[in-house]
Amino acid sequence: MIFNLPPILGLLPLVLYIILMLRGKDMNVSVLVCVVLGAILTKQTPLAFAETLKGSLSSFLSLIGFIIVLGAGLGEVLTRTSVAQNIVYTVVNRFNIKSQKAAIIISMVISTLLVSMLGTLSGANAIIAPILIPIVASLGITPNTLGVILHGAGATGLYIGPFVPPVVTIMGLTGLSYTQYMKSAGIPLAIIVWGSTLFMAIRTQKLTEGKFQYSKEDALKDDFTPTPIIKRATLVFVLTMVAMLTYGIIMKAGASYAILVMIVCSLTTAIAGNLGFGEGLTTMVRGASKMFWMFFMFVLFDPFLNYVAESGAFDALAGYMQPLIDKGGVVAFLMITTAIGVFAVSGAGIAQAKMTHDIFFPTAMLFNVQMPIWALVILVSCQITFFVTPTVDMVGQMGLARSKDIKAMLKNGWVLTIITFIYVFVRALLYSKM
């Protein structure tokens, strides 16, 4: 540390990052400022800093950033070929929706399904909303209710999709296979969030029906009709994704396999959708470019966290926490980690997962915490954050639903947060008895 400062002050870049995020500052600017501060505190020379950035390009976080970029590219291809719209159209028209409860459930299924495939909450729901709104409006579903649905059900897709960034990240951090991850973390949290959202959506509908409604303009029917080419492209996409997913599970593929999946699915779908190889590749790159800012941030994020670790701050923090953890044992440690991840660490979900893991993993090793329960803690830490306050994700889904009812969104968020913490506590308690 510069000037022989105490190691605990190595947390200053992390504290500054959290403050900047809470104040709504640009993510890339915030990370850049913090990584420079970290470099100064750890006495990095310009050449050493440049070498660190070079090494960061081959880091795990950069890999996740590239997967996110390719996911945006796949989303662009699915939108351009109308495959995404056709998936929603097919699911909706396969069921004869006659009741509000059925409309709520089908809307939730569609949102979860598409988010789990595209790996983006806002991107998937932006495709879904224009198709769903006329359908739910005709049955009297309020914008308030649809807002709750898009946020809760959509977020669930980020816990179960085999190639979505949070799942790939946590599998990489813990070394768990997809099946192990799903059993220990993905499915339990998905059930909690999906179940809570269903209950709160039905309750919100009862409380808002007759008070709020969609306008006549919002309720206009979407005249989307799939052509044979769109149907063919959809079939090719589904078959390619299923085949590659099956192969990946059988071969226990790692995070890097997601890169191949995104590229192959994008190109085969583009070719089947009559875009051709060249135009398909151009479309994928065009869509991917929209998320380059995220890749750039992750390239900076790796040295940012490494500088904090190099300062000895994480070890110092573990030492300060030790007396409290000694009194409460592994249960207290797991609950404290979860609470800090949810309420104190802000920013992009993937960055939160890596940050929480890096801060608390040394202590987790002292307790010999097994990876299945650690995966649950990290997943909750980086995903439930977006339900406890009016985050961009929450407000974004509310806007897509044409709702202005932030109260309904927060009610659902806090209900599922409380249930989640109870579940983590029970899991931690049972784990401590093993």
NORBEL-V519877 format. One record per residue. N is the residue number from 1. SS is DSSP state (hx for helix, st for strand, lp for the rest). PHI is phi in radians with two decimals (none if undefined). D_LAST is the distance of its C-alpha to the last C-alpha in Angstrom with 2 decimals. Layout:
BEGIN
N_SS_PHI_D_LAST, N_SS_PHI_D_LAST
END
This chain:
BEGIN
1_lp_none_40.86, 2_hx_-1.11_44.44, 3_hx_1.02_46.25, 4_hx_0.97_43.26, 5_lp_-1.15_41.50, 6_lp_-1.04_38.06, 7_hx_-0.96_35.28, 8_hx_-1.05_33.82, 9_hx_-1.25_37.08, 10_hx_-1.15_36.05, 11_hx_-1.38_34.24, 12_hx_-0.95_37.70, 13_hx_-1.06_38.01, 14_hx_-1.18_34.69, 15_hx_-1.10_35.76, 16_hx_-1.09_39.16, 17_hx_-1.06_37.71, 18_hx_-1.09_35.72, 19_hx_-1.09_38.91, 20_hx_-1.11_41.05, 21_hx_-1.17_38.75, 22_hx_-1.14_38.70, 23_lp_-1.55_42.50, 24_lp_1.33_42.76, 25_lp_-1.32_44.23, 26_lp_-1.02_44.53, 27_hx_-1.10_41.35, 28_hx_-1.14_43.24, 29_hx_-1.09_45.35, 30_hx_-1.09_42.35, 31_hx_-1.16_40.44, 32_hx_-1.08_43.67, 33_hx_-1.06_44.39, 34_hx_-1.23_40.89, 35_hx_-1.22_40.88, 36_hx_-1.16_44.31, 37_hx_-1.07_43.14, 38_hx_-1.09_40.19, 39_hx_-1.13_42.69, 40_hx_-1.16_44.96, 41_hx_-1.10_42.27, 42_lp_-1.69_41.17, 43_lp_1.04_44.85, 44_lp_-1.44_45.06, 45_lp_-1.44_48.55, 46_hx_-0.96_49.95, 47_hx_-1.18_49.69, 48_hx_-1.15_46.06, 49_hx_-1.11_45.30, 50_hx_-1.11_47.04, 51_hx_-1.14_45.09, 52_hx_-1.11_41.82, 53_hx_-1.12_42.93, 54_hx_-1.07_43.88, 55_hx_-1.14_40.45, 56_hx_-1.12_38.87, 57_lp_-1.11_40.62, 58_lp_-1.86_38.35, 59_lp_-1.43_35.12, 60_hx_-1.12_32.21, 61_hx_-1.12_33.29, 62_hx_-1.15_36.81, 63_hx_-1.06_35.59, 64_hx_-1.11_33.89, 65_hx_-1.06_37.10, 66_hx_-1.20_39.17, 67_hx_-1.11_37.07, 68_hx_-1.09_37.69, 69_hx_-1.05_41.38, 70_hx_-1.18_41.56, 71_hx_-1.08_39.79, 72_hx_-1.15_42.61, 73_hx_-1.14_45.05, 74_hx_-1.09_43.67, 75_hx_-1.04_43.89, 76_hx_-1.13_47.52, 77_hx_-1.15_48.33, 78_hx_-1.13_46.75, 79_hx_-1.29_48.76, 80_hx_-1.10_51.97, 81_lp_-1.53_51.84, 82_lp_1.16_50.85, 83_hx_-1.17_47.86, 84_hx_-1.07_45.52, 85_hx_-1.10_47.98, 86_hx_-1.20_48.38, 87_hx_-1.08_44.67, 88_hx_-1.12_44.73, 89_hx_-1.02_48.07, 90_hx_-1.13_46.91, 91_hx_-1.11_43.78, 92_hx_-1.10_45.81, 93_hx_-1.39_48.70, 94_hx_-1.33_46.66, 95_lp_-1.95_45.71, 96_lp_-1.55_48.36, 97_lp_-1.38_47.08, 98_lp_-2.14_48.82, 99_lp_-2.12_46.50, 100_hx_-1.14_44.93, 101_hx_-1.11_41.42, 102_hx_-1.12_41.95, 103_hx_-1.12_43.31, 104_hx_-1.11_40.28, 105_hx_-1.13_37.85, 106_hx_-1.12_40.01, 107_hx_-1.07_40.42, 108_hx_-1.16_36.66, 109_hx_-1.07_36.21, 110_hx_-1.10_39.01, 111_hx_-1.09_37.70, 112_hx_-1.07_34.17, 113_hx_-1.08_35.71, 114_hx_-1.25_38.19, 115_hx_-1.12_35.93, 116_hx_-1.16_33.39, 117_hx_-1.55_36.35, 118_hx_-1.57_38.16, 119_lp_1.32_35.28, 120_lp_-2.41_37.20, 121_hx_-1.20_36.96, 122_hx_-1.17_40.48, 123_hx_-1.10_42.11, 124_hx_-1.19_40.86, 125_hx_-1.21_41.57, 126_hx_-1.16_44.99, 127_hx_-1.33_45.83, 128_hx_-1.27_44.48, 129_hx_-0.92_45.96, 130_hx_-1.08_49.67, 131_hx_-1.47_49.07, 132_hx_-1.33_46.84, 133_hx_-0.97_48.89, 134_hx_-1.06_51.97, 135_hx_-1.24_49.87, 136_hx_-1.23_47.79, 137_hx_-1.12_50.91, 138_hx_-1.16_52.85, 139_lp_-1.78_50.29, 140_lp_1.49_50.31, 141_lp_-1.18_46.94, 142_lp_-1.51_47.24, 143_hx_-1.02_46.64, 144_hx_-1.00_44.08, 145_hx_-1.19_41.98, 146_hx_-1.14_42.31, 147_hx_-1.05_41.26, 148_hx_-1.08_37.93, 149_hx_-1.09_37.56, 150_hx_-1.09_38.37, 151_hx_-1.27_35.97, 152_hx_-1.23_32.86, 153_hx_-1.20_33.34, 154_hx_-1.10_34.58, 155_hx_-1.04_31.64, 156_hx_-1.03_29.33, 157_hx_-1.07_31.15, 158_hx_-1.34_29.96, 159_hx_-1.69_26.30, 160_hx_-2.11_27.01, 161_lp_-1.12_30.11, 162_lp_-1.14_29.44, 163_lp_-2.11_31.95, 164_lp_-1.33_31.84, 165_hx_-0.93_31.38, 166_hx_-1.06_28.07, 167_hx_-1.17_26.33, 168_hx_-1.07_28.03, 169_hx_-1.10_27.20, 170_hx_-1.18_23.45, 171_hx_-1.08_23.34, 172_hx_-1.20_25.38, 173_hx_-1.23_23.33, 174_hx_-1.74_19.96, 175_lp_1.36_21.41, 176_lp_-1.38_19.93, 177_lp_-1.35_22.30, 178_hx_-1.05_23.77, 179_hx_-1.10_21.93, 180_hx_-1.11_18.48, 181_hx_-1.08_19.59, 182_hx_-1.08_20.92, 183_hx_-1.13_17.88, 184_hx_-1.57_15.52, 185_hx_-2.31_18.18, 186_hx_-1.02_21.74, 187_hx_-1.16_21.74, 188_hx_-0.99_19.54, 189_hx_-1.21_21.72, 190_hx_-1.09_24.82, 191_hx_-1.10_24.34, 192_hx_-1.10_23.96, 193_hx_-1.19_26.96, 194_hx_-1.16_29.07, 195_hx_-1.13_28.51, 196_hx_-1.11_29.24, 197_hx_-1.12_32.26, 198_hx_-1.06_33.61, 199_hx_-1.07_33.43, 200_hx_-1.26_34.98, 201_hx_-1.17_37.60, 202_hx_-1.11_38.78, 203_hx_-1.17_38.89, 204_hx_-1.08_40.72, 205_hx_-1.08_43.20, 206_hx_-1.12_44.00, 207_hx_-1.37_44.54, 208_hx_-1.90_46.66, 209_st_-1.08_48.65, 210_lp_1.57_52.31, 211_lp_-1.79_51.86, 212_st_-2.29_51.07, 213_lp_-2.77_52.12, 214_lp_-1.31_52.87, 215_lp_-1.31_56.43, 216_lp_-1.11_58.76, 217_lp_-1.17_58.48, 218_lp_-1.15_54.68, 219_lp_-1.54_54.96, 220_lp_-1.10_57.37, 221_lp_-1.17_56.39, 222_lp_-1.47_55.22, 223_lp_-1.61_57.60, 224_lp_-1.13_55.22, 225_lp_-2.37_56.02, 226_lp_-1.22_54.39, 227_lp_-1.54_56.94, 228_hx_-0.99_56.62, 229_hx_-1.16_55.82, 230_hx_-1.12_52.99, 231_hx_-1.11_51.62, 232_hx_-1.13_51.85, 233_hx_-1.10_50.10, 234_hx_-1.12_47.29, 235_hx_-1.09_46.86, 236_hx_-1.10_46.86, 237_hx_-1.07_44.26, 238_hx_-1.09_41.88, 239_hx_-1.12_42.39, 240_hx_-1.13_42.00, 241_hx_-1.11_38.80, 242_hx_-1.11_37.25, 243_hx_-1.09_38.43, 244_hx_-1.26_37.12, 245_hx_-1.13_33.76, 246_hx_-1.06_33.41, 247_hx_-1.07_34.49, 248_hx_-1.10_32.11, 249_hx_-1.19_29.05, 250_hx_-1.09_30.25, 251_lp_-1.53_31.01, 252_lp_0.93_27.87, 253_lp_-1.17_30.28, 254_lp_-1.61_29.44, 255_lp_-1.07_30.71, 256_lp_-1.10_34.21, 257_hx_-1.11_34.69, 258_hx_-1.06_34.96, 259_hx_-1.07_38.23, 260_hx_-1.12_39.80, 261_hx_-1.04_38.64, 262_hx_-1.07_40.27, 263_hx_-1.18_43.48, 264_hx_-1.11_43.91, 265_hx_-1.10_43.23, 266_hx_-1.10_45.64, 267_hx_-1.28_48.43, 268_hx_-1.15_48.25, 269_hx_-1.16_48.24, 270_hx_-1.10_51.13, 271_hx_-1.13_53.16, 272_hx_-1.16_52.58, 273_lp_-1.57_53.55, 274_lp_1.18_56.89, 275_lp_-1.41_56.10, 276_hx_1.49_56.48, 277_hx_-1.14_54.64, 278_hx_-1.10_56.40, 279_hx_-1.17_56.20, 280_hx_-1.12_52.60, 281_hx_-1.14_51.66, 282_hx_-1.10_53.69, 283_hx_-1.11_51.99, 284_hx_-1.08_48.53, 285_hx_-1.14_49.51, 286_hx_-1.08_51.12, 287_hx_-1.17_47.98, 288_hx_-1.11_45.82, 289_hx_-1.10_48.13, 290_lp_-1.17_47.20, 291_lp_-1.93_43.73, 292_hx_-1.07_44.93, 293_hx_-1.02_44.31, 294_hx_-1.22_40.56, 295_hx_-1.08_40.73, 296_hx_-1.04_42.80, 297_hx_-1.12_40.29, 298_hx_-1.22_37.40, 299_hx_-1.09_39.60, 300_hx_-1.35_40.03, 301_hx_-1.19_36.44, 302_hx_-1.09_35.12, 303_hx_-1.14_37.39, 304_hx_-0.97_36.80, 305_hx_-1.24_33.08, 306_hx_-1.14_33.84, 307_hx_-1.17_36.37, 308_hx_-1.11_33.95, 309_hx_-1.14_31.47, 310_hx_-1.10_34.43, 311_lp_-1.25_35.44, 312_lp_1.52_32.24, 313_hx_-1.15_31.51, 314_hx_-1.12_27.89, 315_hx_-1.15_27.12, 316_hx_-1.13_29.16, 317_hx_-1.10_27.37, 318_hx_-1.06_23.96, 319_hx_-1.14_25.60, 320_hx_-1.18_26.90, 321_hx_-1.41_23.58, 322_hx_-0.96_21.76, 323_hx_-1.02_22.76, 324_hx_-1.15_21.53, 325_hx_-1.20_18.17, 326_hx_-1.05_17.93, 327_hx_-1.30_18.46, 328_hx_-1.69_16.06, 329_hx_1.25_13.31, 330_hx_-1.15_11.47, 331_hx_-1.10_12.04, 332_hx_-1.07_15.69, 333_hx_-1.08_15.97, 334_hx_-1.13_14.92, 335_hx_-1.24_17.19, 336_hx_-1.11_19.97, 337_hx_-1.05_19.97, 338_hx_-1.09_20.27, 339_hx_-1.11_22.95, 340_hx_-1.14_24.95, 341_hx_-1.08_24.90, 342_hx_-1.33_26.17, 343_hx_-1.74_28.62, 344_lp_-1.94_29.72, 345_lp_-1.73_29.90, 346_lp_-2.07_32.75, 347_lp_2.14_34.54, 348_lp_-1.11_34.12, 349_hx_-0.97_30.72, 350_hx_-1.14_30.33, 351_hx_-1.10_31.37, 352_hx_-1.08_28.86, 353_hx_-1.06_26.00, 354_hx_-1.14_27.23, 355_hx_-1.14_27.93, 356_hx_-1.08_24.57, 357_hx_-1.07_22.88, 358_hx_-1.15_25.31, 359_hx_-1.19_25.03, 360_hx_-1.83_21.30, 361_hx_-1.08_20.16, 362_hx_-0.99_21.01, 363_hx_-1.22_18.72, 364_hx_-1.05_15.91, 365_hx_-1.18_16.48, 366_hx_-1.11_16.37, 367_lp_-1.49_12.83, 368_lp_1.00_12.12, 369_lp_-1.16_11.28, 370_lp_-1.36_11.09, 371_hx_-1.15_14.29, 372_hx_-1.01_13.53, 373_hx_-1.31_12.34, 374_hx_-1.14_14.98, 375_hx_-1.08_17.52, 376_hx_-1.09_17.01, 377_hx_-1.05_17.55, 378_hx_-1.17_20.61, 379_hx_-1.08_22.02, 380_hx_-1.09_21.94, 381_hx_-1.04_23.33, 382_hx_-1.71_26.25, 383_hx_-2.01_27.15, 384_lp_-1.27_26.81, 385_hx_-0.84_29.18, 386_hx_-1.39_32.04, 387_hx_-1.95_31.60, 388_hx_-1.58_31.70, 389_lp_-2.38_35.23, 390_lp_-1.25_38.38, 391_lp_-1.36_37.67, 392_hx_-1.04_40.02, 393_hx_-1.05_37.81, 394_hx_-1.11_37.94, 395_hx_-1.14_41.67, 396_hx_-1.08_42.40, 397_hx_-1.20_41.02, 398_hx_-1.07_42.81, 399_hx_-1.16_45.99, 400_hx_-1.08_45.69, 401_lp_-1.48_45.51, 402_lp_1.13_48.65, 403_lp_-1.80_46.76, 404_lp_-2.20_47.19, 405_lp_-1.62_44.59, 406_hx_-1.19_42.03, 407_hx_-1.09_40.92, 408_hx_-1.12_39.65, 409_hx_-1.13_37.76, 410_hx_-1.20_36.09, 411_hx_-1.03_35.24, 412_hx_-1.09_33.32, 413_hx_-1.05_31.68, 414_hx_-1.30_30.49, 415_hx_-1.09_29.33, 416_hx_-1.25_27.10, 417_hx_-1.16_25.94, 418_hx_-1.09_24.85, 419_hx_-1.09_23.06, 420_hx_-1.09_21.33, 421_hx_-1.15_20.14, 422_hx_-1.10_18.84, 423_hx_-1.12_16.90, 424_hx_-1.08_15.48, 425_hx_-1.09_14.55, 426_hx_-1.10_12.78, 427_hx_-1.07_10.88, 428_hx_-1.14_10.10, 429_hx_-1.14_9.15, 430_hx_-1.13_6.76, 431_hx_-1.12_5.35, 432_hx_-1.17_5.54, 433_lp_-1.53_3.80, 434_lp_-1.24_0.00
END
